[in-house]
Amino acid sequence: MSPNKLIGNRIKALRESKSISLEEMAERSGLSTEQIIRIEDNKDLPSLAPLVKTARVLGVRLGTFLDDQTFLGPVISRKENYKETVSFSTNQKSSRTHMDYYSLSAEKSGRHMEPFIIRINAKEDGVDFILSSHEGEEFIFCLEGAVEISYGKETYVLEEGDSIYYDSIVAHHVHAAAGESAKILAVIYTPL
């Protein structure tokens, strides 16, 4: 089963185990009931912000949706073993996937940070990015190419070797700069 399908299944199982109705989930998360149904049925995988809001309503860490195992010791990720764990997308053309996430910690249970290697595709013509916000913090280190971070009313460009650390409650968006693809190391922290 693909990682994207696991996330929808886990969200639905957690919601039902906590006796949270679809309507209550929608009200508390700010998502529509239709969107929640599409997520739980594995038709959509939302961007990071709705996943964070969903985790908050369910009282779990964001990593709960991505956990593969319950390994408590240190986890080593080898570059030759990177596997795509999440590719965020929806059915809205304006927010089609532009990032492929490779988790560096899926085997570590109980974690509070989510480290990823992320491949960012070049921007498609005519696609506008939608800013999002969620509780927590993010650290991004540019490994290849250049990335542009829209953060509040500011825009920052990172080139190879540059990094940024920001509060993710401020509306933001990360995308490749200069019409080229890029690769970053991102660490996302979301409080419970």
N, C-alpha and C positions, 0 to 999 in steps of 0.2 A: 504494500500500500504506500502511496506517495506521502511524503511529509505533509503536503498541503491537506490531504484528506484526513490525516491524523489530527490535525488542528481542529477541523470542524467537528469531528467525532468527540474529541476531548472536551471542547466547549459545551457541546450538547450534554454529554454525560455529567459534567460538573454542574451545569445549570439544573438538570433534572435531579441530581443527588442532593442538591441544596433546596429543592422544591421552589425554585424561582420560575415563575411563569414567563412566557415570552413577552407579555405586556409589561411586567415588572422589570424584566431585563432591559427592554427598550427604554422605559422611563428612566431607569437609573444610569444607563450607559449613554443615553442621547442618540442611540442608533434606532432606526425604524424596525418594526417587527419583521417586515419583509427582508430587510438587510440581514437580520439575525438568522432568519430561516435559510436564506441563501448561504450564509457562512456555515451553519450547522449541517446543511445538505451538501457541503463541499462544492458549491457552485461558484462562490466568491471567496477570496481570501483578502480581508481588508488590509489597508496599510497599517503601519505600526501604531498610529494614534488610536484607532478603534480597538485594536488588540489590547493595548494598555488599559483602556477604559473597561473593556470586557473583563480583564484580569482583576481590576479593582472591584468590580461588582461581585465577582465570584470569590474574592478574598484570597487570590492566589498570586504567585509570582508570574511574570510574563513567561519565564522559562518553563513553567508547567506545561504550556502548550507545545513546547519544543523538546522536552525531555525524552530521550530515547531509553535511558537506563537509570538505575538508582545507585550509581557508583559514587562512593563518598571520598575516595582518595584523589590524588592529583590526576589531571587529565592531560595527556600530551597529544597534540594534533600535528601530524606530519603533512607537509605540503602535498605529497603524492597521494594522500588519502582524502583530500578535500572532496566533499560531496555536497551538491546543492541541497540545502535543507528547506529553504523557503524561497518562493518567488512571489512577491506580493502583486496582486492584480485584482481588478474588478471588471464588470461588464461595461463600465463607462469608458468610452474611447478616450476621454480626456485624462484618465488616470490609469491607462494600461501600464503593465509592468515595465519598469526601466531598470530594475535592480535584481540581481540574483545573489541571494545570501548563502554563505557557507559558514555554518556554525562552527566555532572553535571550542565549544563547551557542551554540546548536546548530551554527552555521557556523564556530565557532572550534575548530580542532583543537589538541591538546596542552594543553588547559586543565586547571587543577587545582581550579578553583572551578566550581560549578554555580549560576548565578543564575537564579531563576524569579520570575515573577509567578504567584501561586497564588490561584485563586478557591476559597473554602471554603464549601461548602453548609451550611445550618443543620442541626443534629443531628436525625436522625430519632428519633421516640419508640421506646423499647425497644431501641435500638442502643447497646451499650457499646463504648467505645474500648479497644483493646489497646495497651499501651505497647510501644515498641520501642527498641532501642539498636543503635548501630553505631559504628565508629571514625570520628573526625573532629570537626568543629565545625559549628555552624549559627548564622547571623545572621538574625533576622526583624525586619522593619519593618512595622508595621500601616499600611496605606494607607486602608482603608475598614472601617467596622464595628468590631467588637471580637473579639479572639481569646483563647482560654484555652489556656495551655500547662501540661500536667501534666508535671512534671519531678522525678523521684525521688518524694519524699514531699510536695513542695511544689506549689502551683498558683499561676500568675501570670496576670493579665489585662492584655492590652495594648489600648489604645484608639488611635484614629487619631493618628499621630505618635510613638507609643511604639515602643521596640525592645528586643530581648533578644539576647544572644550567649551560647551555652552549648556545653559539651562534649557531643557526641551519644552518647558511650559510656554516659551516665546514661540510664536508661529514661525515655522521654518520649512525648508525644502532643500534637499541635496541632489544635485544632478551633475552630469558631466559638462565640462566647459569646452568651448572652442570647437563644438561639433565632433569631438572625438570621444571614444570610450575611455573609462578610467577604472582604477582599482583602488579601494581603500580598506584600511583596518578601522572598524568602528566598534566602540564599546558603549553599550547602552545600559544605563542604570535606571530602574524604576522602583520606587519605594512601594511597599505593600499598602 
